[in-house]
C-alpha cells in the first residue's frame, strides 16, 4: 500500500538520522541533501539502499543523482509505490 507524503518524509528522516546523525526534524521537503543537510555521496547511497528496503521500491543509480532535495526523494518514492 502506498504511503502518504508525510509517512515517507518521516521514514526518510529516520533513515537520514541513523546514517548521518542529522536531526530528523531538520529533514524537510525543501532541504537539499548536499547543501542543507551536508550529506556526501557515500552516505547518500546508504540512505538510498535503506529507503529501498523500508519502502519496497527500487531506485536506480541513474535516478539518484536527480534526487537533490528531500522533496524529490519523497515524490520519487511515492510514485514508485503506485
N, CA, C and O atoms as CSV, one atom per row, in Angstrom:
chain,resi,resn,atom,element,x,y,z
A,1,UNK,N,N,0.838,-1.195,0.000
A,1,UNK,CA,C,0.000,0.000,0.000
A,1,UNK,C,C,0.881,1.255,0.000
A,1,UNK,O,O,1.837,1.355,0.769
A,2,UNK,N,N,0.550,2.187,-0.855
A,2,UNK,CA,C,1.323,3.424,-0.948
A,2,UNK,C,C,1.163,4.240,0.337
A,2,UNK,O,O,0.084,4.310,0.927
A,3,UNK,N,N,2.251,4.841,0.737
A,3,UNK,CA,C,2.234,5.652,1.949
A,3,UNK,C,C,2.042,7.118,1.600
A,3,UNK,O,O,2.302,7.539,0.473
A,4,UNK,N,N,1.586,7.885,2.570
A,4,UNK,CA,C,1.379,9.318,2.346
A,4,UNK,C,C,2.730,10.033,2.311
A,4,UNK,O,O,3.746,9.502,2.759
A,5,UNK,N,N,2.712,11.229,1.775
A,5,UNK,CA,C,3.916,12.061,1.724
A,5,UNK,C,C,4.513,12.205,3.126
A,5,UNK,O,O,5.728,12.117,3.299
A,6,UNK,N,N,3.656,12.426,4.118
A,6,UNK,CA,C,4.124,12.631,5.487
A,6,UNK,C,C,4.776,11.360,6.046
A,6,UNK,O,O,5.792,11.434,6.737
A,7,UNK,N,N,4.191,10.203,5.748
A,7,UNK,CA,C,4.762,8.936,6.228
A,7,UNK,C,C,6.126,8.675,5.591
A,7,UNK,O,O,7.055,8.216,6.255
A,8,UNK,N,N,6.233,8.970,4.310
A,8,UNK,CA,C,7.507,8.786,3.612
A,8,UNK,C,C,8.546,9.753,4.165
A,8,UNK,O,O,9.687,9.368,4.423
A,9,UNK,N,N,8.151,10.998,4.344
A,9,UNK,CA,C,9.068,12.008,4.894
A,9,UNK,C,C,9.581,11.571,6.264
A,9,UNK,O,O,10.776,11.667,6.546
A,10,UNK,N,N,8.686,11.099,7.101
A,10,UNK,CA,C,9.056,10.664,8.440
A,10,UNK,C,C,10.034,9.479,8.384
A,10,UNK,O,O,11.031,9.451,9.105
A,11,UNK,N,N,9.733,8.509,7.522
A,11,UNK,CA,C,10.611,7.349,7.368
A,11,UNK,C,C,11.976,7.727,6.825
A,11,UNK,O,O,12.997,7.204,7.271
A,12,UNK,N,N,11.988,8.634,5.865
A,12,UNK,CA,C,13.234,9.104,5.274
A,12,UNK,C,C,14.048,9.876,6.314
A,12,UNK,O,O,15.270,9.740,6.377
A,13,UNK,N,N,13.377,10.675,7.117
A,13,UNK,CA,C,14.047,11.442,8.174
A,13,UNK,C,C,14.728,10.503,9.170
A,13,UNK,O,O,15.832,10.779,9.639
A,14,UNK,N,N,14.060,9.391,9.487
A,14,UNK,CA,C,14.650,8.402,10.412
A,14,UNK,C,C,15.895,7.773,9.801
A,14,UNK,O,O,16.905,7.592,10.482
A,15,UNK,N,N,15.822,7.441,8.514
A,15,UNK,CA,C,16.965,6.837,7.819
A,15,UNK,C,C,18.138,7.826,7.793
A,15,UNK,O,O,19.271,7.453,8.095
A,16,UNK,N,N,17.866,9.082,7.432
A,16,UNK,CA,C,18.917,10.109,7.372
A,16,UNK,C,C,19.541,10.298,8.757
A,16,UNK,O,O,20.760,10.416,8.884
A,17,UNK,N,N,18.705,10.325,9.781
A,17,UNK,CA,C,19.197,10.494,11.148
A,17,UNK,C,C,20.108,9.338,11.549
A,17,UNK,O,O,21.175,9.560,12.122
A,18,UNK,N,N,19.696,8.110,11.253
A,18,UNK,CA,C,20.501,6.939,11.612
A,18,UNK,C,C,21.839,6.936,10.881
A,18,UNK,O,O,22.863,6.563,11.453
A,19,UNK,N,N,21.829,7.351,9.616
A,19,UNK,CA,C,23.045,7.290,8.801
A,19,UNK,C,C,23.996,8.453,9.093
A,19,UNK,O,O,25.212,8.264,9.132
A,20,UNK,N,N,23.451,9.647,9.297
A,20,UNK,CA,C,24.307,10.837,9.354
A,20,UNK,C,C,24.287,11.567,10.692
A,20,UNK,O,O,25.154,12.399,10.957
A,21,UNK,N,N,23.299,11.259,11.539
A,21,UNK,CA,C,23.182,11.982,12.798
A,21,UNK,C,C,22.463,13.312,12.660
A,21,UNK,O,O,22.305,14.034,13.644
A,22,UNK,N,N,22.021,13.648,11.439
A,22,UNK,CA,C,21.236,14.871,11.232
A,22,UNK,C,C,19.911,14.714,11.968
A,22,UNK,O,O,19.250,13.683,11.846
A,23,UNK,N,N,19.524,15.725,12.724
A,23,UNK,CA,C,18.266,15.685,13.467
A,23,UNK,C,C,17.110,15.432,12.499
A,23,UNK,O,O,16.973,16.122,11.489
A,24,UNK,N,N,16.287,14.444,12.817
A,24,UNK,CA,C,15.160,14.095,11.942
A,24,UNK,C,C,14.252,15.296,11.686
A,24,UNK,O,O,13.659,15.405,10.613
A,25,UNK,N,N,14.141,16.192,12.653
A,25,UNK,CA,C,13.294,17.387,12.496
A,25,UNK,C,C,13.841,18.329,11.419
A,25,UNK,O,O,13.097,19.135,10.862
A,26,UNK,N,N,15.132,18.225,11.132
A,26,UNK,CA,C,15.746,19.086,10.109
A,26,UNK,C,C,15.508,18.563,8.689
A,26,UNK,O,O,15.739,19.281,7.716
A,27,UNK,N,N,15.051,17.330,8.572
A,27,UNK,CA,C,14.834,16.723,7.257
A,27,UNK,C,C,13.449,17.152,6.772
A,27,UNK,O,O,12.435,16.536,7.099
A,28,UNK,N,N,13.441,18.232,5.979
A,28,UNK,CA,C,12.197,18.811,5.467
A,28,UNK,C,C,12.183,18.731,3.944
A,28,UNK,O,O,13.229,18.595,3.311
A,29,UNK,N,N,10.988,18.816,3.364
A,29,UNK,CA,C,10.826,18.657,1.916
A,29,UNK,C,C,11.696,19.605,1.095
A,29,UNK,O,O,12.179,19.230,0.026
A,30,UNK,N,N,11.898,20.824,1.580
A,30,UNK,CA,C,12.635,21.819,0.794
A,30,UNK,C,C,14.146,21.776,1.018
A,30,UNK,O,O,14.874,22.587,0.446
A,31,UNK,N,N,14.618,20.862,1.826
A,31,UNK,CA,C,16.055,20.795,2.134
A,31,UNK,C,C,16.814,20.006,1.073
A,31,UNK,O,O,16.367,18.956,0.612
A,32,UNK,N,N,17.978,20.543,0.698
A,32,UNK,CA,C,18.874,19.850,-0.223
A,32,UNK,C,C,19.719,18.860,0.577
A,32,UNK,O,O,20.228,19.195,1.647
A,33,UNK,N,N,19.868,17.645,0.056
A,33,UNK,CA,C,20.677,16.653,0.762
A,33,UNK,C,C,22.119,17.125,0.944
A,33,UNK,O,O,22.692,16.978,2.023
A,34,UNK,N,N,22.702,17.692,-0.112
A,34,UNK,CA,C,24.110,18.080,-0.027
A,34,UNK,C,C,24.303,19.470,0.576
A,34,UNK,O,O,25.154,19.655,1.447
A,35,UNK,N,N,23.522,20.441,0.119
A,35,UNK,CA,C,23.705,21.826,0.569
A,35,UNK,C,C,23.247,22.051,2.007
A,35,UNK,O,O,23.989,22.609,2.815
A,36,UNK,N,N,22.023,21.616,2.330
A,36,UNK,CA,C,21.441,21.909,3.639
A,36,UNK,C,C,21.771,20.858,4.702
A,36,UNK,O,O,22.022,21.186,5.862
A,37,UNK,N,N,21.766,19.599,4.286
A,37,UNK,CA,C,21.945,18.516,5.263
A,37,UNK,C,C,23.374,17.966,5.276
A,37,UNK,O,O,23.714,17.125,6.108
A,38,UNK,N,N,24.210,18.452,4.341
A,38,UNK,CA,C,25.631,18.093,4.302
A,38,UNK,C,C,25.854,16.585,4.189
A,38,UNK,O,O,26.692,16.019,4.890
A,39,UNK,N,N,25.095,15.944,3.302
A,39,UNK,CA,C,25.199,14.502,3.102
A,39,UNK,C,C,26.097,14.229,1.894
A,39,UNK,O,O,25.850,14.733,0.799
A,40,UNK,N,N,27.145,13.422,2.109
A,40,UNK,CA,C,28.056,13.112,0.996
A,40,UNK,C,C,27.514,11.944,0.168
A,40,UNK,O,O,26.523,11.313,0.536
A,41,UNK,N,N,28.172,11.673,-0.938
A,41,UNK,CA,C,27.657,10.676,-1.879
A,41,UNK,C,C,27.637,9.277,-1.277
A,41,UNK,O,O,26.737,8.493,-1.575
A,42,UNK,N,N,28.612,8.953,-0.436
A,42,UNK,CA,C,28.639,7.634,0.186
A,42,UNK,C,C,27.453,7.454,1.132
A,42,UNK,O,O,26.780,6.423,1.103
A,43,UNK,N,N,27.203,8.447,1.959
A,43,UNK,CA,C,26.048,8.395,2.868
A,43,UNK,C,C,24.752,8.350,2.075
A,43,UNK,O,O,23.806,7.660,2.453
A,44,UNK,N,N,24.713,9.093,0.966
A,44,UNK,CA,C,23.510,9.135,0.134
A,44,UNK,C,C,23.189,7.742,-0.409
A,44,UNK,O,O,22.025,7.342,-0.444
A,45,UNK,N,N,24.214,7.006,-0.832
A,45,UNK,CA,C,23.978,5.665,-1.353
A,45,UNK,C,C,23.421,4.746,-0.263
A,45,UNK,O,O,22.540,3.929,-0.528
A,46,UNK,N,N,23.933,4.880,0.954
A,46,UNK,CA,C,23.427,4.079,2.075
A,46,UNK,C,C,21.981,4.442,2.370
A,46,UNK,O,O,21.153,3.568,2.627
A,47,UNK,N,N,21.681,5.729,2.332
A,47,UNK,CA,C,20.307,6.205,2.558
A,47,UNK,C,C,19.378,5.621,1.498
A,47,UNK,O,O,18.273,5.175,1.810
A,48,UNK,N,N,19.828,5.626,0.247
A,48,UNK,CA,C,19.021,5.094,-0.856
A,48,UNK,C,C,18.745,3.600,-0.648
A,48,UNK,O,O,17.608,3.153,-0.802
A,49,UNK,N,N,19.777,2.833,-0.302
A,49,UNK,CA,C,19.604,1.391,-0.077
A,49,UNK,C,C,18.618,1.150,1.063
A,49,UNK,O,O,17.733,0.300,0.955
A,50,UNK,N,N,18.771,1.897,2.150
A,50,UNK,CA,C,17.864,1.742,3.292
A,50,UNK,C,C,16.433,2.152,2.932
A,50,UNK,O,O,15.471,1.529,3.383
A,51,UNK,N,N,16.300,3.200,2.120
A,51,UNK,CA,C,14.970,3.652,1.689
A,51,UNK,C,C,14.321,2.598,0.791
A,51,UNK,O,O,13.121,2.344,0.895
A,52,UNK,N,N,15.122,1.983,-0.096
A,52,UNK,CA,C,14.587,0.926,-0.961
A,52,UNK,C,C,14.011,-0.204,-0.117
A,52,UNK,O,O,12.926,-0.712,-0.401
A,53,UNK,N,N,14.745,-0.592,0.922
A,53,UNK,CA,C,14.284,-1.669,1.804
A,53,UNK,C,C,13.042,-1.254,2.579
A,53,UNK,O,O,12.064,-1.998,2.652
A,54,UNK,N,N,13.090,-0.065,3.153
A,54,UNK,CA,C,11.999,0.399,4.010
A,54,UNK,C,C,10.694,0.582,3.240
A,54,UNK,O,O,9.621,0.230,3.731
A,55,UNK,N,N,10.793,1.138,2.024
A,55,UNK,CA,C,9.588,1.490,1.272
A,55,UNK,C,C,9.243,0.487,0.172
A,55,UNK,O,O,8.226,0.640,-0.504
A,56,UNK,N,N,10.085,-0.543,-0.013
A,56,UNK,CA,C,9.799,-1.563,-1.006
A,56,UNK,C,C,9.827,-1.041,-2.427
A,56,UNK,O,O,9.011,-1.440,-3.258
A,57,UNK,N,N,10.774,-0.137,-2.710
A,57,UNK,CA,C,10.904,0.427,-4.058
A,57,UNK,C,C,12.320,0.188,-4.569
A,57,UNK,O,O,13.218,-0.175,-3.809
A,58,UNK,N,N,12.500,0.396,-5.855
A,58,UNK,CA,C,13.827,0.306,-6.484
A,58,UNK,C,C,14.182,1.705,-6.981
A,58,UNK,O,O,13.400,2.339,-7.690
A,59,UNK,N,N,15.371,2.180,-6.601
A,59,UNK,CA,C,15.829,3.495,-7.052
A,59,UNK,C,C,17.142,3.276,-7.817
A,59,UNK,O,O,18.203,3.154,-7.204
A,60,UNK,N,N,17.071,3.227,-9.163
A,60,UNK,CA,C,18.291,3.011,-9.956
A,60,UNK,C,C,19.320,4.114,-9.724
A,60,UNK,O,O,18.969,5.267,-9.473
A,61,UNK,N,N,20.609,3.734,-9.813
A,61,UNK,CA,C,21.698,4.699,-9.588
A,61,UNK,C,C,21.548,5.941,-10.459
A,61,UNK,O,O,21.842,7.052,-10.016
A,62,UNK,N,N,21.087,5.755,-11.707
A,62,UNK,CA,C,20.936,6.900,-12.609
A,62,UNK,C,C,19.911,7.904,-12.089
A,62,UNK,O,O,20.001,9.094,-12.389
A,63,UNK,N,N,18.944,7.433,-11.317
A,63,UNK,CA,C,17.917,8.326,-10.785
A,63,UNK,C,C,18.362,9.032,-9.510
A,63,UNK,O,O,17.857,10.106,-9.184
A,64,UNK,N,N,19.307,8.432,-8.787
A,64,UNK,CA,C,19.731,9.000,-7.503
A,64,UNK,C,C,20.268,10.419,-7.682
A,64,UNK,O,O,20.012,11.291,-6.851
A,65,UNK,N,N,21.017,10.653,-8.772
A,65,UNK,CA,C,21.606,11.983,-8.980
A,65,UNK,C,C,20.550,13.070,-9.189
A,65,UNK,O,O,20.843,14.256,-9.037
A,66,UNK,N,N,19.328,12.671,-9.535
A,66,UNK,CA,C,18.247,13.650,-9.711
A,66,UNK,C,C,17.520,13.964,-8.403
A,66,UNK,O,O,16.697,14.878,-8.355
A,67,UNK,N,N,17.816,13.222,-7.360
A,67,UNK,CA,C,17.155,13.432,-6.067
A,67,UNK,C,C,17.988,14.412,-5.252
A,67,UNK,O,O,18.742,14.013,-4.364
A,68,UNK,N,N,17.845,15.688,-5.558
A,68,UNK,CA,C,18.683,16.684,-4.887
A,68,UNK,C,C,18.076,17.166,-3.575
A,68,UNK,O,O,18.802,17.519,-2.645
A,69,UNK,N,N,16.758,17.181,-3.497
A,69,UNK,CA,C,16.122,17.626,-2.256
A,69,UNK,C,C,15.360,16.464,-1.611
A,69,UNK,O,O,15.082,15.451,-2.253
A,70,UNK,N,N,15.038,16.632,-0.358
A,70,UNK,CA,C,14.240,15.633,0.358
A,70,UNK,C,C,12.895,15.461,-0.354
A,70,UNK,O,O,12.395,14.343,-0.482
A,71,UNK,N,N,12.318,16.564,-0.810
A,71,UNK,CA,C,11.051,16.515,-1.532
A,71,UNK,C,C,11.131,15.685,-2.799
A,71,UNK,O,O,10.198,14.952,-3.126
A,72,UNK,N,N,12.264,15.801,-3.526
A,72,UNK,CA,C,12.462,14.983,-4.731
A,72,UNK,C,C,12.404,13.502,-4.379
A,72,UNK,O,O,11.768,12.714,-5.078
A,73,UNK,N,N,13.069,13.133,-3.297
A,73,UNK,CA,C,13.126,11.734,-2.879
A,73,UNK,C,C,11.754,11.242,-2.443
A,73,UNK,O,O,11.351,10.127,-2.777
A,74,UNK,N,N,11.039,12.074,-1.697
A,74,UNK,CA,C,9.700,11.697,-1.227
A,74,UNK,C,C,8.778,11.462,-2.421
A,74,UNK,O,O,8.053,10.468,-2.464
A,75,UNK,N,N,8.806,12.388,-3.399
A,75,UNK,CA,C,7.971,12.242,-4.600
A,75,UNK,C,C,8.342,10.984,-5.378
A,75,UNK,O,O,7.473,10.248,-5.846
A,76,UNK,N,N,9.639,10.750,-5.508
A,76,UNK,CA,C,10.111,9.575,-6.254
A,76,UNK,C,C,9.593,8.296,-5.602
A,76,UNK,O,O,9.068,7.415,-6.283
A,77,UNK,N,N,9.743,8.199,-4.286
A,77,UNK,CA,C,9.296,7.014,-3.553
A,77,UNK,C,C,7.773,6.864,-3.686
A,77,UNK,O,O,7.267,5.759,-3.885
A,78,UNK,N,N,7.062,7.969,-3.575
A,78,UNK,CA,C,5.589,7.928,-3.693
A,78,UNK,C,C,5.185,7.382,-5.062
A,78,UNK,O,O,4.324,6.509,-5.165
A,79,UNK,N,N,5.819,7.907,-6.111
A,79,UNK,CA,C,5.489,7.462,-7.472
A,79,UNK,C,C,5.882,6.001,-7.689
A,79,UNK,O,O,5.181,5.261,-8.379
A,80,UNK,N,N,6.999,5.590,-7.099
A,80,UNK,CA,C,7.476,4.212,-7.265
A,80,UNK,C,C,6.572,3.215,-6.562
A,80,UNK,O,O,6.526,2.045,-6.942
A,81,UNK,N,N,5.844,3.668,-5.530
A,81,UNK,CA,C,4.943,2.781,-4.801
A,81,UNK,C,C,3.604,2.601,-5.515
A,81,UNK,O,O,2.905,1.611,-5.294
A,82,UNK,N,N,3.255,3.544,-6.358
A,82,UNK,CA,C,1.936,3.480,-7.022
A,82,UNK,C,C,1.855,2.362,-8.044
A,82,UNK,O,O,0.818,2.181,-8.681
